[in-house]
Amino acid sequence: QQPVQSPQAVILREGEDAVINCSSSKALYSVHWYRQKHGEAPVFLMILLKGGEQKGHDKISASFNEKKQQSSLYLTASQLSYSGTYFCGTEMGYNNNDMRFGAGTRLTVKP
Amino acid sequence: DTEVTQTPKHLVMGMTNKKSLKCEQHMGHRAMYWYKQKAKKPPELMFVYSYEKLSINESVPSRFSPECPNSSLLNLHLHALQPEDSALYLCASSQGVAGNQPQHFGDGTRLSIL
């Protein structure tokens, strides 16, 4: 089942912050975050596992709220290089191996 | 540069042609995937190979035929495709089949059906 991402699009100025949300109506085992720039392959950012955790990656971090089955991606002090489409991918089980992507959030960072 | 290599980068074919897409990885990954991506849409899972065996087929039409000759290679054979099959076809690999493994994507093959 496809997770629900919000917002659909965000426009920021350099240095501003953004939050992208990803939620599921079913219990999740893991949430993956990827960024895809126009004409390029999706690039892995991070994975969060059930049990509720937070992960950080320089100024990009994420959390997973198991009670709400929701993950949030936090982009702090955005840079021009953060522009792209962010997808969350969700897996229901350890061995399911059938990740479903959300519809994506298009992030544009302007100077 | 990505560690998953896909060829060709672009392919134009008629509806009666037969062609193949190729994907190669040398990271020792044991799971490989085919996705289809339409413009401004997320990747859609088509097939999953786990330890060279087909483990998931997402009800993909038989005009798409996957093949995994060995642990490093994944092919997608195309025959009698329809115009709506025009899309970016992405290959990915992961170390294993567990839901805690990141997927590494190739740059894709952009397919156009005339």
Interface residues (C-beta under 8 A of the other chain):
Chain A: Q2 Y29 S30 H32 Y34 E40 A41 P42 V43 F44 I47 L49 F87 G89 E91 M92 G93 Y94 N95 N96 N97 D98 M99 R100 F101 G102 A103 G104
Chain B: T2 V4 A31 K40 K41 P42 P43 E44 L45 V48 S50 S55 I56 E58 L90 V97 A98 G99 N100 Q101 P102 Q103 H104 F105 G106 D107 G108
